[in-house]
Structures are given as structure tokens and as C-alpha cells.
Amino acid sequence: YGEYDATMSDSELLAFLVDGKIGYRASVSAGEGVKITGVKNNYMAGETLEFTLTTEKFYEVESVKVNGEEITASGGKYSYTLPENATSVNIEVTTTQTAVVYEGKDNFSKNFNDTKISNTAGQLYNNNDNGGTFLAPAVFDANFYAPQINSIPDNVRFGFRIYLKNAQGGGAFTVADVVIGKTSGNWYLDIGYDLRGTQRNNYRLSNEQIQSVAEGTFKVIVVKNGAEHRLYAQNGDHFEYVASYTDDDATMVSFSTIDLLVHNSEGKGVGEYGVHDMTVYGEYDATMSDSELLAFLVDGKIGYREYAGKGDDVTVKDFSDGSISSSGLKTFDETLSDEELVELFAGSNAE
């Protein structure tokens, strides 16, 4: 084509000479953890863009811009109409990571049949595998596994040991152990310093929880905030608070490794046991309560264990003899042991 009006723009020329229109290829820039759907390859000036965003867990959309102009969603969709003089289509999505997930070993177990041992037995997590990151605060998520749990004898404990460090990862360290142990035919869960040889028997596993240990699905959560560690256990569709442990050294706010831990000093045939799906969460909003954290990190809810009496065996103490103080409280000698207090209040035959 020649001898046309050379003052026309290219867009006007194509429309005039070949009945054509100029479109603009869409350029998309997206941060991590987000998927964009609905964007076409190209758009014409004056056309309306419509697209949706889907974020992965622990990612949030921070901002969405088209040609530098920030837009917001309406009804779950983002919409923008290109002006008639538009010469480009640039979509920019930025995201914020709300928590970082560090994976340990998926399935780690060992067989200790007839082996006397009271020590760590291999790493479940090493922060050197995650860039040497020292996390404070942090949340630990793991599943206990022992397929032969119903045949394990008393005085056996197993679980995992968290090696605690200071924020800089210096040479000094201490430990926090999370174990289940069998005493007098019952299994108990606890957290504390070096629990290989002893533990508190306050939180007893239910039959359902013991079965989940055999299946490798008994999940425990440790919320580490500073030197304090709060332990939760899954029971059905919720988590229950178990116990807390605060390290004597308040500088131990981080950690370096997590090891499998076993105590079988009598060598009575532990068999196979281990910890599955060790996961560490860090860099989350530390102002959240434990209830909010569990809901956010593992879609969990905190419930409360129901403690019931022994039915007809329970005797209610009658204080109608005037032994109730004016404040409504029973007064007693504070030096008495727990056993003596139980006998005082409930009678000598109380268990």
C-alpha cells in the first residue's frame, strides 16, 4: 500500500488498510504460591480482563496491578478494562508467605528387638538440610509409629529429642524430649528434659490413640515460644493439651537438629518404632494463640479431655459438720502430700 495518509498511527493504518486491529500480548508476573487463571494470550485496547487467583497454603496475595494500577477482587474475581489508548497488558501479582515449612524425614523407623539402648538413634531433621536455618519461635509436627505397640513391655520409652540452641546457633545446647512410655500397662505422653529414664504419667493415651500409634498416625504438636515448649496430642478430630516444659536456660530459643530417641535398657524386644512426617514450621505470626496456630498450621482444633469419676465407687464427702470455712473453702495443712490430701478429703479407701 502506498500514497496513504502517513499521519495515521499504526493502529489506524491496520484498521484502514486491512480491516485489522492491534492487540497486546498479556505479560504476567506472579510471586510464589499463587496460580492465575482466566488470562488470555492477548487483549485489545478497550477490552476487559477477568481472572482469578488461587493461593497455596501459607501464602497470601499482597497486591494485584494491571499496567501499574492496583486493583482489588470483587466476588472472587479481578477485573480491569483497558483504556482505548492502552499499548500494553502487564499483570503483576505479589504474595506474602505467612509461614515457612521445613520438611524432615517422612518415614523414619528402626528395629530394636532384644537390644538394650538408651540414646538417640538417628536424625529426623537437620537444619543444615534447610540452609542452616535457626528458627525461633517454631512449631514441630510429627506422628509416632510402633506397629507392635500392643506387645511392648513396661519401662520402654520412645519419641524424639529436640536439640535446643541459642538464636545464633552457638556451641552450647540442651534438649527437650517428647516421648511416650509404658508404665503398669498404660502408655503416657510427656515432654521435658532427658526423659529416657523417667517421665510424668499424667496424660494417658486412650485405646484409640494407641491404635493410631500402631498405624503411624498419632500426631503430636509442640509449640516452642522462647524457652517454653507446649505439647498437644491428637485425639480423634481435635488436639488436647498435654504438658509444658520450660528450659532453665532462657537463651535456648532456637534449635538445630531433631533425633529419634529410645529407652529400652532392659532389652525386652521393642521391635520396630519411629517417627513419621517430621515437619517444622517457622516465620509465622507469633502473636497467634496456640488455638489459632493449630487451626492455621494443621487445620486443627483444641479440645479438652473429659475426666469422669468412677461411678458408684465415688464417695462424696459431707462437710455439713462445719468444717467448711466461711469463704467456702476447705482448710488443710499445706505440708500434706497428695496421697494424704486425697485421704483427708475422700476417705482412706479412695484410689
Contacts in CASP RR format, 6 or more apart in sequence:
PFRMAT RR
TARGET T0000
AUTHOR 0000-0000-0000
METHOD contacts of the structure
MODEL  1
YGEYDATMSDSELLAFLVDGKIGYRASVSAGEGVKITGVKNNYMAGETLE
FTLTTEKFYEVESVKVNGEEITASGGKYSYTLPENATSVNIEVTTTQTAV
VYEGKDNFSKNFNDTKISNTAGQLYNNNDNGGTFLAPAVFDANFYAPQIN
SIPDNVRFGFRIYLKNAQGGGAFTVADVVIGKTSGNWYLDIGYDLRGTQR
NNYRLSNEQIQSVAEGTFKVIVVKNGAEHRLYAQNGDHFEYVASYTDDDA
TMVSFSTIDLLVHNSEGKGVGEYGVHDMTVYGEYDATMSDSELLAFLVDG
KIGYREYAGKGDDVTVKDFSDGSISSSGLKTFDETLSDEELVELFAGSNA
E
1 17 0 8 1.000
4 13 0 8 1.000
4 16 0 8 1.000
4 17 0 8 1.000
8 16 0 8 1.000
10 22 0 8 1.000
11 21 0 8 1.000
11 22 0 8 1.000
11 45 0 8 1.000
14 20 0 8 1.000
14 21 0 8 1.000
14 22 0 8 1.000
15 21 0 8 1.000
21 44 0 8 1.000
22 44 0 8 1.000
22 45 0 8 1.000
23 42 0 8 1.000
23 43 0 8 1.000
23 44 0 8 1.000
23 45 0 8 1.000
24 42 0 8 1.000
24 43 0 8 1.000
24 44 0 8 1.000
24 45 0 8 1.000
24 86 0 8 1.000
24 87 0 8 1.000
24 88 0 8 1.000
24 89 0 8 1.000
25 41 0 8 1.000
25 42 0 8 1.000
25 89 0 8 1.000
26 39 0 8 1.000
26 40 0 8 1.000
26 41 0 8 1.000
26 42 0 8 1.000
26 43 0 8 1.000
26 49 0 8 1.000
26 89 0 8 1.000
26 90 0 8 1.000
26 91 0 8 1.000
27 88 0 8 1.000
27 89 0 8 1.000
27 90 0 8 1.000
27 91 0 8 1.000
28 36 0 8 1.000
28 39 0 8 1.000
28 91 0 8 1.000
28 93 0 8 1.000
29 90 0 8 1.000
29 91 0 8 1.000
29 92 0 8 1.000
29 93 0 8 1.000
30 36 0 8 1.000
30 92 0 8 1.000
30 93 0 8 1.000
30 95 0 8 1.000
31 93 0 8 1.000
31 94 0 8 1.000
31 95 0 8 1.000
32 59 0 8 1.000
32 95 0 8 1.000
32 97 0 8 1.000
33 55 0 8 1.000
33 56 0 8 1.000
33 59 0 8 1.000
33 95 0 8 1.000
34 53 0 8 1.000
34 54 0 8 1.000
34 55 0 8 1.000
34 56 0 8 1.000
34 59 0 8 1.000
34 61 0 8 1.000
34 93 0 8 1.000
34 95 0 8 1.000
35 53 0 8 1.000
35 54 0 8 1.000
35 55 0 8 1.000
35 56 0 8 1.000
36 51 0 8 1.000
36 52 0 8 1.000
36 53 0 8 1.000
36 91 0 8 1.000
36 93 0 8 1.000
37 51 0 8 1.000
37 52 0 8 1.000
37 54 0 8 1.000
38 50 0 8 1.000
38 51 0 8 1.000
38 52 0 8 1.000
39 49 0 8 1.000
39 51 0 8 1.000
39 91 0 8 1.000
40 49 0 8 1.000
42 89 0 8 1.000
43 49 0 8 1.000
43 82 0 8 1.000
43 89 0 8 1.000
44 82 0 8 1.000
45 82 0 8 1.000
45 83 0 8 1.000
45 84 0 8 1.000
45 85 0 8 1.000
45 86 0 8 1.000
45 87 0 8 1.000
46 81 0 8 1.000
46 82 0 8 1.000
46 83 0 8 1.000
46 84 0 8 1.000
46 86 0 8 1.000
47 81 0 8 1.000
47 82 0 8 1.000
48 79 0 8 1.000
48 80 0 8 1.000
48 81 0 8 1.000
48 82 0 8 1.000
49 66 0 8 1.000
49 78 0 8 1.000
49 79 0 8 1.000
49 80 0 8 1.000
49 81 0 8 1.000
49 82 0 8 1.000
49 89 0 8 1.000
49 91 0 8 1.000
50 77 0 8 1.000
50 78 0 8 1.000
50 79 0 8 1.000
51 77 0 8 1.000
51 78 0 8 1.000
51 91 0 8 1.000
52 76 0 8 1.000
52 77 0 8 1.000
52 78 0 8 1.000
53 61 0 8 1.000
53 64 0 8 1.000
53 73 0 8 1.000
53 78 0 8 1.000
53 93 0 8 1.000
55 61 0 8 1.000
55 95 0 8 1.000
58 97 0 8 1.000
58 98 0 8 1.000
58 99 0 8 1.000
58 100 0 8 1.000
58 101 0 8 1.000
59 95 0 8 1.000
59 96 0 8 1.000
59 97 0 8 1.000
59 98 0 8 1.000
60 95 0 8 1.000
60 96 0 8 1.000
60 98 0 8 1.000
61 93 0 8 1.000
61 94 0 8 1.000
61 95 0 8 1.000
61 96 0 8 1.000
62 94 0 8 1.000
62 95 0 8 1.000
62 96 0 8 1.000
63 70 0 8 1.000
63 92 0 8 1.000
63 93 0 8 1.000
63 94 0 8 1.000
64 70 0 8 1.000
64 71 0 8 1.000
64 72 0 8 1.000
64 73 0 8 1.000
64 78 0 8 1.000
64 91 0 8 1.000
64 92 0 8 1.000
64 93 0 8 1.000
65 71 0 8 1.000
65 90 0 8 1.000
65 91 0 8 1.000
65 92 0 8 1.000
65 93 0 8 1.000
66 80 0 8 1.000
66 89 0 8 1.000
66 90 0 8 1.000
66 91 0 8 1.000
66 92 0 8 1.000
67 82 0 8 1.000
67 86 0 8 1.000
67 88 0 8 1.000
67 89 0 8 1.000
67 90 0 8 1.000
68 90 0 8 1.000
68 92 0 8 1.000
69 80 0 8 1.000
71 78 0 8 1.000
71 79 0 8 1.000
71 80 0 8 1.000
72 78 0 8 1.000
82 89 0 8 1.000
97 283 0 8 1.000
98 284 0 8 1.000
98 285 0 8 1.000
98 296 0 8 1.000
99 281 0 8 1.000
99 282 0 8 1.000
99 283 0 8 1.000
99 284 0 8 1.000
99 296 0 8 1.000
99 297 0 8 1.000
100 281 0 8 1.000
100 282 0 8 1.000
100 283 0 8 1.000
100 284 0 8 1.000
101 279 0 8 1.000
101 280 0 8 1.000
101 281 0 8 1.000
101 282 0 8 1.000
102 125 0 8 1.000
102 127 0 8 1.000
102 130 0 8 1.000
102 133 0 8 1.000
102 135 0 8 1.000
102 279 0 8 1.000
102 280 0 8 1.000
102 281 0 8 1.000
102 282 0 8 1.000
103 278 0 8 1.000
103 279 0 8 1.000
104 124 0 8 1.000
104 125 0 8 1.000
104 129 0 8 1.000
104 258 0 8 1.000
104 278 0 8 1.000
104 279 0 8 1.000
104 280 0 8 1.000
105 123 0 8 1.000
105 124 0 8 1.000
105 125 0 8 1.000
105 278 0 8 1.000
106 276 0 8 1.000
106 277 0 8 1.000
107 145 0 8 1.000
107 276 0 8 1.000
107 277 0 8 1.000
108 122 0 8 1.000
108 124 0 8 1.000
108 260 0 8 1.000
108 274 0 8 1.000
108 275 0 8 1.000
108 276 0 8 1.000
108 278 0 8 1.000
109 145 0 8 1.000
109 272 0 8 1.000
109 273 0 8 1.000
109 274 0 8 1.000
109 275 0 8 1.000
109 276 0 8 1.000
110 121 0 8 1.000
110 122 0 8 1.000
110 260 0 8 1.000
110 262 0 8 1.000
110 272 0 8 1.000
110 273 0 8 1.000
110 274 0 8 1.000
111 271 0 8 1.000
111 272 0 8 1.000
112 121 0 8 1.000
112 262 0 8 1.000
112 264 0 8 1.000
112 267 0 8 1.000
112 269 0 8 1.000
112 270 0 8 1.000
112 271 0 8 1.000
112 272 0 8 1.000
112 273 0 8 1.000
113 269 0 8 1.000
113 270 0 8 1.000
113 271 0 8 1.000
114 267 0 8 1.000
114 268 0 8 1.000
114 269 0 8 1.000
115 264 0 8 1.000
115 267 0 8 1.000
115 269 0 8 1.000
115 270 0 8 1.000
116 264 0 8 1.000
116 265 0 8 1.000
116 266 0 8 1.000
116 267 0 8 1.000
117 262 0 8 1.000
117 263 0 8 1.000
117 264 0 8 1.000
117 265 0 8 1.000
117 267 0 8 1.000
118 196 0 8 1.000
118 197 0 8 1.000
118 262 0 8 1.000
118 263 0 8 1.000
118 264 0 8 1.000
118 265 0 8 1.000
119 196 0 8 1.000
119 261 0 8 1.000
119 262 0 8 1.000
120 161 0 8 1.000
120 259 0 8 1.000
120 260 0 8 1.000
120 261 0 8 1.000
120 262 0 8 1.000
121 259 0 8 1.000
121 260 0 8 1.000
121 261 0 8 1.000
121 262 0 8 1.000
122 259 0 8 1.000
122 260 0 8 1.000
123 257 0 8 1.000
123 258 0 8 1.000
123 259 0 8 1.000
123 260 0 8 1.000
124 142 0 8 1.000
124 160 0 8 1.000
124 258 0 8 1.000
124 259 0 8 1.000
124 260 0 8 1.000
124 275 0 8 1.000
124 278 0 8 1.000
125 257 0 8 1.000
125 258 0 8 1.000
125 278 0 8 1.000
125 280 0 8 1.000
126 256 0 8 1.000
126 257 0 8 1.000
126 258 0 8 1.000
127 133 0 8 1.000
127 134 0 8 1.000
127 135 0 8 1.000
127 255 0 8 1.000
127 256 0 8 1.000
127 257 0 8 1.000
134 165 0 8 1.000
134 167 0 8 1.000
134 168 0 8 1.000
134 169 0 8 1.000
134 254 0 8 1.000
134 255 0 8 1.000
134 256 0 8 1.000
135 254 0 8 1.000
135 255 0 8 1.000
135 280 0 8 1.000
135 282 0 8 1.000
135 283 0 8 1.000
136 167 0 8 1.000
136 224 0 8 1.000
136 226 0 8 1.000
136 253 0 8 1.000
136 254 0 8 1.000
137 223 0 8 1.000
137 224 0 8 1.000
137 225 0 8 1.000
137 226 0 8 1.000
137 253 0 8 1.000
137 282 0 8 1.000
137 286 0 8 1.000
138 224 0 8 1.000
138 254 0 8 1.000
138 255 0 8 1.000
138 280 0 8 1.000
138 281 0 8 1.000
138 282 0 8 1.000
139 221 0 8 1.000
139 222 0 8 1.000
139 223 0 8 1.000
139 224 0 8 1.000
139 280 0 8 1.000
139 281 0 8 1.000
139 282 0 8 1.000
139 284 0 8 1.000
139 293 0 8 1.000
139 297 0 8 1.000
140 162 0 8 1.000
140 178 0 8 1.000
140 221 0 8 1.000
140 222 0 8 1.000
140 224 0 8 1.000
140 258 0 8 1.000
140 278 0 8 1.000
140 279 0 8 1.000
140 280 0 8 1.000
140 281 0 8 1.000
141 219 0 8 1.000
141 220 0 8 1.000
141 221 0 8 1.000
141 277 0 8 1.000
141 278 0 8 1.000
141 279 0 8 1.000
141 280 0 8 1.000
141 281 0 8 1.000
141 297 0 8 1.000
141 298 0 8 1.000
142 160 0 8 1.000
142 178 0 8 1.000
142 219 0 8 1.000
142 220 0 8 1.000
142 275 0 8 1.000
142 276 0 8 1.000
142 277 0 8 1.000
142 278 0 8 1.000
142 279 0 8 1.000
143 216 0 8 1.000
143 217 0 8 1.000
143 218 0 8 1.000
143 219 0 8 1.000
143 220 0 8 1.000
143 275 0 8 1.000
143 276 0 8 1.000
143 277 0 8 1.000
144 158 0 8 1.000
144 159 0 8 1.000
144 180 0 8 1.000
144 213 0 8 1.000
144 216 0 8 1.000
144 218 0 8 1.000
144 220 0 8 1.000
144 273 0 8 1.000
144 274 0 8 1.000
144 275 0 8 1.000
144 276 0 8 1.000
145 213 0 8 1.000
145 215 0 8 1.000
145 216 0 8 1.000
145 218 0 8 1.000
145 273 0 8 1.000
145 274 0 8 1.000
145 275 0 8 1.000
145 276 0 8 1.000
146 152 0 8 1.000
146 158 0 8 1.000
146 213 0 8 1.000
146 214 0 8 1.000
146 216 0 8 1.000
146 271 0 8 1.000
146 272 0 8 1.000
146 273 0 8 1.000
146 274 0 8 1.000
147 214 0 8 1.000
147 215 0 8 1.000
147 216 0 8 1.000
147 272 0 8 1.000
148 214 0 8 1.000
148 271 0 8 1.000
148 272 0 8 1.000
148 273 0 8 1.000
149 187 0 8 1.000
149 210 0 8 1.000
149 213 0 8 1.000
149 214 0 8 1.000
149 273 0 8 1.000
150 210 0 8 1.000
150 214 0 8 1.000
152 182 0 8 1.000
152 269 0 8 1.000
152 270 0 8 1.000
152 271 0 8 1.000
153 182 0 8 1.000
153 266 0 8 1.000
153 268 0 8 1.000
153 269 0 8 1.000
154 182 0 8 1.000
154 183 0 8 1.000
154 184 0 8 1.000
154 185 0 8 1.000
155 182 0 8 1.000
155 183 0 8 1.000
155 263 0 8 1.000
155 265 0 8 1.000
155 266 0 8 1.000
156 181 0 8 1.000
156 182 0 8 1.000
156 263 0 8 1.000
156 264 0 8 1.000
156 266 0 8 1.000
156 268 0 8 1.000
156 270 0 8 1.000
157 179 0 8 1.000
157 180 0 8 1.000
157 181 0 8 1.000
157 182 0 8 1.000
157 195 0 8 1.000
157 196 0 8 1.000
157 197 0 8 1.000
157 199 0 8 1.000
157 261 0 8 1.000
157 262 0 8 1.000
157 263 0 8 1.000
158 179 0 8 1.000
158 180 0 8 1.000
158 181 0 8 1.000
158 260 0 8 1.000
158 261 0 8 1.000
158 262 0 8 1.000
158 263 0 8 1.000
158 270 0 8 1.000
158 273 0 8 1.000
158 274 0 8 1.000
159 177 0 8 1.000
159 178 0 8 1.000
159 179 0 8 1.000
159 180 0 8 1.000
159 260 0 8 1.000
159 261 0 8 1.000
159 262 0 8 1.000
159 274 0 8 1.000
159 275 0 8 1.000
160 177 0 8 1.000
160 178 0 8 1.000
160 258 0 8 1.000
160 259 0 8 1.000
160 260 0 8 1.000
160 261 0 8 1.000
160 275 0 8 1.000
160 278 0 8 1.000
161 175 0 8 1.000
161 176 0 8 1.000
161 177 0 8 1.000
161 178 0 8 1.000
161 258 0 8 1.000
161 259 0 8 1.000
161 260 0 8 1.000
161 261 0 8 1.000
162 175 0 8 1.000
162 176 0 8 1.000
162 177 0 8 1.000
162 178 0 8 1.000
162 222 0 8 1.000
162 224 0 8 1.000
162 229 0 8 1.000
162 255 0 8 1.000
162 258 0 8 1.000
163 173 0 8 1.000
163 174 0 8 1.000
163 175 0 8 1.000
163 255 0 8 1.000
163 256 0 8 1.000
163 257 0 8 1.000
163 258 0 8 1.000
163 259 0 8 1.000
164 173 0 8 1.000
164 174 0 8 1.000
164 175 0 8 1.000
164 176 0 8 1.000
164 227 0 8 1.000
164 247 0 8 1.000
164 249 0 8 1.000
164 252 0 8 1.000
164 254 0 8 1.000
164 255 0 8 1.000
165 171 0 8 1.000
165 172 0 8 1.000
165 173 0 8 1.000
165 252 0 8 1.000
165 254 0 8 1.000
165 255 0 8 1.000
165 256 0 8 1.000
166 172 0 8 1.000
166 251 0 8 1.000
166 252 0 8 1.000
166 253 0 8 1.000
166 254 0 8 1.000
167 251 0 8 1.000
167 253 0 8 1.000
167 254 0 8 1.000
169 254 0 8 1.000
169 256 0 8 1.000
172 249 0 8 1.000
173 252 0 8 1.000
173 256 0 8 1.000
174 193 0 8 1.000
174 247 0 8 1.000
174 248 0 8 1.000
174 249 0 8 1.000
174 252 0 8 1.000
175 193 0 8 1.000
175 194 0 8 1.000
176 191 0 8 1.000
176 192 0 8 1.000
176 193 0 8 1.000
176 222 0 8 1.000
176 224 0 8 1.000
176 229 0 8 1.000
176 245 0 8 1.000
176 247 0 8 1.000
177 191 0 8 1.000
177 192 0 8 1.000
177 193 0 8 1.000
177 194 0 8 1.000
177 195 0 8 1.000
177 196 0 8 1.000
177 261 0 8 1.000
178 189 0 8 1.000
178 190 0 8 1.000
178 191 0 8 1.000
178 192 0 8 1.000
178 220 0 8 1.000
178 222 0 8 1.000
178 231 0 8 1.000
179 189 0 8 1.000
179 190 0 8 1.000
179 191 0 8 1.000
179 195 0 8 1.000
179 196 0 8 1.000
179 199 0 8 1.000
179 261 0 8 1.000
179 263 0 8 1.000
180 187 0 8 1.000
180 188 0 8 1.000
180 189 0 8 1.000
180 205 0 8 1.000
180 213 0 8 1.000
181 187 0 8 1.000
181 188 0 8 1.000
181 189 0 8 1.000
181 190 0 8 1.000
181 199 0 8 1.000
182 188 0 8 1.000
183 201 0 8 1.000
186 201 0 8 1.000
186 204 0 8 1.000
186 205 0 8 1.000
187 204 0 8 1.000
187 205 0 8 1.000
187 209 0 8 1.000
187 210 0 8 1.000
187 213 0 8 1.000
188 199 0 8 1.000
188 200 0 8 1.000
188 201 0 8 1.000
188 202 0 8 1.000
188 203 0 8 1.000
188 204 0 8 1.000
188 205 0 8 1.000
189 203 0 8 1.000
189 205 0 8 1.000
189 220 0 8 1.000
189 231 0 8 1.000
189 233 0 8 1.000
189 242 0 8 1.000
189 243 0 8 1.000
190 199 0 8 1.000
190 200 0 8 1.000
190 201 0 8 1.000
190 202 0 8 1.000
190 203 0 8 1.000
190 231 0 8 1.000
190 242 0 8 1.000
190 243 0 8 1.000
191 222 0 8 1.000
191 229 0 8 1.000
191 231 0 8 1.000
191 242 0 8 1.000
191 243 0 8 1.000
191 244 0 8 1.000
191 245 0 8 1.000
192 199 0 8 1.000
192 229 0 8 1.000
192 243 0 8 1.000
192 245 0 8 1.000
193 245 0 8 1.000
193 247 0 8 1.000
196 261 0 8 1.000
196 263 0 8 1.000
197 263 0 8 1.000
197 265 0 8 1.000
200 243 0 8 1.000
202 242 0 8 1.000
202 243 0 8 1.000
203 233 0 8 1.000
203 240 0 8 1.000
203 242 0 8 1.000
203 243 0 8 1.000
205 213 0 8 1.000
205 218 0 8 1.000
205 233 0 8 1.000
206 235 0 8 1.000
208 235 0 8 1.000
208 236 0 8 1.000
209 218 0 8 1.000
209 233 0 8 1.000
209 234 0 8 1.000
209 235 0 8 1.000
212 218 0 8 1.000
212 234 0 8 1.000
216 276 0 8 1.000
218 233 0 8 1.000
218 234 0 8 1.000
219 233 0 8 1.000
219 234 0 8 1.000
219 239 0 8 1.000
219 298 0 8 1.000
220 231 0 8 1.000
220 232 0 8 1.000
220 233 0 8 1.000
220 234 0 8 1.000
220 242 0 8 1.000
221 231 0 8 1.000
221 232 0 8 1.000
221 233 0 8 1.000
221 234 0 8 1.000
221 239 0 8 1.000
221 294 0 8 1.000
221 297 0 8 1.000
221 298 0 8 1.000
222 229 0 8 1.000
222 230 0 8 1.000
222 231 0 8 1.000
222 232 0 8 1.000
223 229 0 8 1.000
223 230 0 8 1.000
223 232 0 8 1.000
223 290 0 8 1.000
223 293 0 8 1.000
224 253 0 8 1.000
224 255 0 8 1.000
225 286 0 8 1.000
226 250 0 8 1.000
226 252 0 8 1.000
226 253 0 8 1.000
227 246 0 8 1.000
227 247 0 8 1.000
227 248 0 8 1.000
227 249 0 8 1.000
227 250 0 8 1.000
227 251 0 8 1.000
227 252 0 8 1.000
227 253 0 8 1.000
228 244 0 8 1.000
228 245 0 8 1.000
228 246 0 8 1.000
228 247 0 8 1.000
229 244 0 8 1.000
229 245 0 8 1.000
229 246 0 8 1.000
229 247 0 8 1.000
230 241 0 8 1.000
230 244 0 8 1.000
230 290 0 8 1.000
231 241 0 8 1.000
231 242 0 8 1.000
231 243 0 8 1.000
231 244 0 8 1.000
231 245 0 8 1.000
232 239 0 8 1.000
232 240 0 8 1.000
232 241 0 8 1.000
232 242 0 8 1.000
232 290 0 8 1.000
232 294 0 8 1.000
232 302 0 8 1.000
233 239 0 8 1.000
233 240 0 8 1.000
233 242 0 8 1.000
234 240 0 8 1.000
235 303 0 8 1.000
235 305 0 8 1.000
237 301 0 8 1.000
238 300 0 8 1.000
238 301 0 8 1.000
238 302 0 8 1.000
238 303 0 8 1.000
239 294 0 8 1.000
239 300 0 8 1.000
239 301 0 8 1.000
239 302 0 8 1.000
239 303 0 8 1.000
240 302 0 8 1.000
240 303 0 8 1.000
240 304 0 8 1.000
240 305 0 8 1.000
241 302 0 8 1.000
241 304 0 8 1.000
258 278 0 8 1.000
258 280 0 8 1.000
260 274 0 8 1.000
260 275 0 8 1.000
262 270 0 8 1.000
262 273 0 8 1.000
264 270 0 8 1.000
281 297 0 8 1.000
284 293 0 8 1.000
284 296 0 8 1.000
284 297 0 8 1.000
288 296 0 8 1.000
290 302 0 8 1.000
291 301 0 8 1.000
291 302 0 8 1.000
294 300 0 8 1.000
294 301 0 8 1.000
294 302 0 8 1.000
295 301 0 8 1.000
310 351 0 8 1.000
315 346 0 8 1.000
315 347 0 8 1.000
315 349 0 8 1.000
315 350 0 8 1.000
317 345 0 8 1.000
317 346 0 8 1.000
317 347 0 8 1.000
319 330 0 8 1.000
323 330 0 8 1.000
324 330 0 8 1.000
325 331 0 8 1.000
330 345 0 8 1.000
332 341 0 8 1.000
332 344 0 8 1.000
332 345 0 8 1.000
336 344 0 8 1.000
342 350 0 8 1.000
343 350 0 8 1.000
END
